[in-house]
Amino acid sequence: MSSPAHTGRGSRRARKQGAADHVPIHLYGLRRGTVTVLTLICGAFAAFVLAPIAWLAINATKTQANVYGTPGFWFARPFHLFQNLSALGRNISGAGVYLQWLGNTLLYAAVAGLGSTLLSALAGYGFARFRFRGANALFYLVMSTLLVPITSVALPLFLVYARVGLVNSVWGMILPSMVSPVGIYLMRTYIDASVPADLINAARMDGASETRIFVQIVLPLTVPGLVTVLLLTVVAVWNNYFLPLIIFSRSRLYPLTVGLSSLSRQAETGSKAELVPVLITGGLVTVLPLIVLFLFLEKYFRGGALQGSTTG
């Protein structure tokens, strides 16, 4: 058992260490008043972002009458959350089942996310560590696709899909989502910063194949970058509305975005007014997987940002 004197010395050392780790505000070139203002702005922005989620969480516990008859940011009796959750598993709208749409969205996001991450890593590695004629022109061409709005290619895309049989096909949703110009750009930048060219050249001199170099050297060194691309792709597919709206006419293939939109139209027309609390509950359940995924992978995502900013 440690003596009080020893405990006191340990506490003093801990306080000194904490003081040494603390950087005074004035060293950042900011006054305390400026820091206070910035903190208030950040707090206001956080409230702005979290307010819709709080509204969903509160109103998902209400009945149809209480949604309109009680304050939006306060609970009301009876507590109807479990009944609303149960309704998500039934085809009460005649348009489809929420759980089926959720399963479709998980499938589209998971397959497209993994495929996009792999393709972005391959393309980024090729642009970063291989020199060939027209490399920069090809890279700029890929980046230029970001300037083309999806609405301008909607009709040609549908006609091509109809000709190759991808209308009302799962692959019609997955294949375009696997191509990510943003992911290619991020992986090229990250590989340039975190994978030394000398390390690649040394592996080649030792007789390692390009496949082995990519799998055993490049991928382990770029895990934070891969996770960043995975997160961005999953969120993009999860929130994609226009593409599935074009290619799907069968409700059993809908993702959550299109499925909830169909529920919303029925609730607005009044033919299925009881769908309002169910629709709110569906919106809440829709955002929860993304929040959980980000919290689970946040350390890798943050590590990728820090690695890219500190690696020379």
C-alpha positions in Angstrom: 0.0 0.0 0.0 1.5 3.4 -1.0 2.1 6.0 1.6 0.3 9.4 1.5 3.6 11.1 0.8 4.2 8.9 -2.2 0.6 9.5 -3.4 1.1 13.3 -3.0 4.3 13.2 -5.1 2.5 11.2 -7.8 -0.3 13.8 -7.9 2.2 16.6 -8.2 4.0 14.9 -11.0 0.7 14.3 -12.8 -0.3 18.0 -12.4 3.2 19.1 -13.7 2.9 16.7 -16.7 -0.6 18.1 -17.5 0.7 21.6 -17.3 3.6 20.7 -19.6 1.1 19.2 -22.1 -1.1 22.3 -22.0 -0.4 24.9 -24.7 -1.3 28.4 -23.6 -3.9 30.1 -25.8 -1.6 33.1 -26.5 0.9 30.8 -28.2 -1.7 30.2 -30.9 -1.9 34.0 -31.6 -5.5 34.1 -30.4 -7.0 36.2 -27.6 -9.3 34.7 -25.1 -12.2 36.8 -26.4 -11.6 35.4 -29.9 -11.5 31.9 -28.6 -14.8 32.5 -26.8 -16.5 33.8 -29.9 -15.2 30.8 -32.0 -16.5 28.4 -29.3 -19.9 30.0 -29.4 -20.0 29.8 -33.2 -19.0 26.1 -33.0 -21.7 25.5 -30.4 -24.3 27.2 -32.6 -23.2 25.1 -35.6 -23.4 21.9 -33.5 -26.9 22.8 -32.4 -27.9 23.5 -36.0 -26.6 20.1 -37.1 -28.0 18.1 -34.1 -31.4 19.8 -33.9 -33.0 17.7 -36.8 -31.7 14.5 -35.2 -33.1 15.5 -31.8 -36.4 16.4 -33.4 -36.5 12.9 -35.1 -35.7 11.2 -31.8 -38.4 13.0 -29.9 -41.2 12.8 -32.4 -40.5 9.1 -33.2 -42.0 8.5 -29.7 -45.3 10.2 -30.5 -48.7 9.3 -32.0 -50.1 10.9 -35.1 -52.1 13.4 -33.1 -49.2 14.3 -30.8 -46.9 15.0 -33.7 -49.0 18.0 -34.7 -50.6 18.8 -31.4 -47.5 19.0 -29.1 -44.2 20.9 -29.2 -41.8 19.4 -31.6 -38.8 19.4 -29.2 -40.6 17.9 -26.2 -42.0 14.5 -25.4 -45.7 13.6 -25.0 -47.8 10.8 -23.7 -48.5 8.0 -24.7 -44.9 6.8 -25.5 -45.4 5.3 -28.9 -41.8 4.5 -30.0 -42.1 0.7 -30.0 -45.4 0.8 -31.9 -43.8 2.9 -34.5 -40.8 0.6 -34.7 -43.1 -2.3 -35.1 -45.0 -0.6 -37.9 -41.7 -0.4 -39.9 -41.8 -4.2 -40.3 -45.3 -4.2 -41.8 -46.4 -3.2 -45.3 -48.9 -0.7 -44.0 -48.5 1.7 -46.9 -48.9 -0.8 -49.7 -45.7 0.5 -51.2 -43.2 -1.8 -49.6 -41.6 -2.8 -46.3 -39.1 -0.5 -44.5 -36.9 -3.4 -43.4 -36.6 -4.6 -47.0 -35.5 -1.1 -48.1 -33.0 -1.1 -45.2 -31.6 -4.4 -46.3 -31.3 -3.2 -49.9 -29.5 0.0 -48.8 -27.1 -2.0 -46.6 -26.3 -4.3 -49.6 -25.8 -1.4 -52.0 -23.6 0.6 -49.6 -21.5 -2.4 -48.4 -20.7 -3.8 -51.9 -20.3 -0.4 -53.6 -18.2 0.9 -50.6 -15.8 -2.1 -50.7 -15.5 -2.1 -54.5 -15.0 1.7 -54.7 -12.3 1.5 -52.0 -10.4 -1.2 -53.8 -10.7 0.5 -57.2 -9.7 3.9 -55.8 -6.7 2.3 -54.1 -5.6 0.6 -57.4 -6.1 3.8 -59.4 -4.5 6.0 -56.8 -1.5 3.7 -56.6 -1.2 3.7 -60.4 -1.3 7.5 -60.7 1.0 8.0 -57.7 3.8 5.5 -58.4 3.7 4.8 -62.2 4.9 7.2 -64.8 3.4 6.8 -68.2 2.6 9.0 -71.2 -0.7 10.9 -70.6 -0.9 10.1 -66.9 -1.7 13.7 -65.9 -4.1 14.1 -68.8 -6.0 10.9 -67.8 -6.0 12.0 -64.2 -7.5 15.4 -65.0 -10.0 13.7 -67.3 -11.2 11.6 -64.4 -11.4 14.6 -62.1 -13.4 16.5 -64.7 -16.3 14.1 -64.3 -17.0 15.8 -61.0 -18.1 18.9 -63.0 -20.9 16.9 -64.8 -24.2 17.0 -62.9 -26.1 13.7 -62.7 -29.2 15.3 -64.1 -27.5 16.0 -67.5 -26.7 12.3 -68.0 -29.9 10.9 -66.6 -31.6 10.1 -69.9 -28.4 8.7 -71.6 -27.8 6.6 -68.5 -31.3 5.2 -68.5 -31.1 4.3 -72.2 -27.8 2.6 -71.8 -29.1 0.7 -68.8 -32.2 -0.4 -70.7 -30.0 -1.7 -73.6 -27.7 -3.8 -71.4 -30.4 -5.0 -69.0 -29.5 -3.1 -65.9 -32.9 -1.5 -65.3 -34.4 -3.0 -62.1 -31.1 -4.7 -61.4 -29.1 -4.6 -58.3 -25.9 -4.2 -60.3 -27.4 -1.1 -61.9 -27.1 0.6 -58.5 -23.8 -0.9 -57.4 -21.6 -0.6 -60.5 -21.8 3.2 -61.0 -21.3 3.7 -57.3 -18.0 1.8 -57.4 -16.4 4.5 -59.5 -15.4 7.4 -57.3 -13.3 10.3 -58.7 -13.0 11.8 -55.2 -11.7 8.4 -53.9 -9.1 8.2 -56.6 -7.9 11.7 -55.8 -7.7 11.0 -52.1 -5.8 7.8 -52.6 -3.4 9.3 -55.0 -2.7 12.1 -52.5 -2.4 9.8 -49.6 -0.1 7.3 -51.3 2.1 10.2 -52.4 2.3 11.3 -48.7 2.6 8.0 -46.8 4.2 5.4 -49.2 7.8 6.3 -49.9 8.9 5.7 -53.5 12.2 4.3 -52.2 10.4 1.6 -50.3 8.6 0.6 -53.5 11.8 0.6 -55.5 13.6 -1.5 -52.8 10.8 -4.1 -52.9 11.0 -4.3 -56.7 14.8 -4.8 -56.5 14.2 -7.6 -54.0 12.1 -9.3 -56.7 8.6 -8.6 -55.2 5.8 -8.6 -57.8 3.6 -5.6 -58.2 0.6 -7.5 -56.7 2.7 -8.4 -53.6 3.9 -4.8 -53.3 0.4 -3.5 -53.5 -1.1 -6.0 -51.0 1.7 -6.3 -48.5 3.2 -2.8 -48.5 0.8 -0.2 -50.0 -2.5 -1.4 -48.4 -1.2 -1.7 -44.8 0.4 1.8 -45.0 -2.8 3.4 -46.4 -5.4 2.0 -44.0 -6.6 5.5 -42.8 -6.9 6.6 -46.4 -8.9 3.5 -47.3 -11.2 4.0 -44.4 -11.8 7.6 -45.5 -12.8 6.5 -49.0 -15.0 3.8 -47.6 -16.8 6.2 -45.3 -17.3 8.7 -48.1 -18.6 6.1 -50.5 -20.9 4.5 -48.0 -22.5 7.8 -47.1 -22.8 8.8 -50.8 -24.6 5.5 -51.7 -26.7 5.6 -48.5 -28.0 9.1 -49.4 -28.2 8.5 -53.2 -31.7 9.3 -54.4 -31.5 10.2 -58.1 -29.9 7.1 -59.4 -32.2 4.5 -57.8 -35.2 6.7 -58.7 -34.2 6.4 -62.4 -33.4 2.7 -62.6 -35.9 1.1 -60.1 -39.6 0.8 -60.7 -40.1 -2.1 -58.4 -40.6 -1.2 -54.7 -38.8 -4.4 -53.5 -35.6 -3.0 -54.9 -35.9 0.5 -53.4 -33.2 1.9 -51.1 -34.3 3.9 -48.1 -34.2 7.2 -49.9 -36.7 6.3 -52.5 -38.8 4.1 -50.2 -39.2 6.9 -47.6 -40.0 9.3 -50.4 -42.9 7.1 -51.4 -44.1 7.0 -47.8 -43.8 10.8 -47.6 -45.9 11.3 -50.7 -48.7 9.1 -49.3 -48.6 10.9 -46.0 -48.8 14.3 -47.7 -51.8 13.4 -49.8 -53.7 12.3 -46.7 -54.5 8.9 -48.0 -52.2 7.4 -45.4 -52.0 10.1 -42.7 -51.1 7.6 -40.0 -47.8 7.1 -41.8 -46.4 10.4 -40.4 -45.0 9.0 -37.1 -43.8 5.9 -38.9 -42.1 8.0 -41.5 -40.4 10.0 -38.7 -39.3 6.8 -37.0 -37.9 5.5 -40.3 -35.9 8.6 -40.8 -34.4 8.2 -37.3 -33.5 4.6 -37.9 -32.0 5.6 -41.3 -29.4 7.9 -39.8 -28.4 5.7 -36.9 -26.2 3.2 -38.9 -24.2 6.0 -40.4 -23.6 7.6 -36.9 -22.5 4.2 -35.5 -20.2 3.5 -38.5 -18.5 6.9 -38.2 -18.0 6.5 -34.5 -16.6 3.0 -35.0 -14.2 4.2 -37.8 -13.5 7.7 -36.5 -10.0 7.0 -35.2 -8.9 5.7 -38.6 -10.6 8.7 -40.3 -8.9 11.2 -38.0 -5.6 9.3 -38.3 -5.8 9.7 -42.1 -6.3 13.4 -41.8 -3.4 13.8 -39.4 -1.1 11.5 -41.4 -1.7 13.5 -44.6 -1.0 16.8 -42.8 2.2 15.8 -41.1 3.9 13.5 -43.6 6.5 15.2 -45.7 
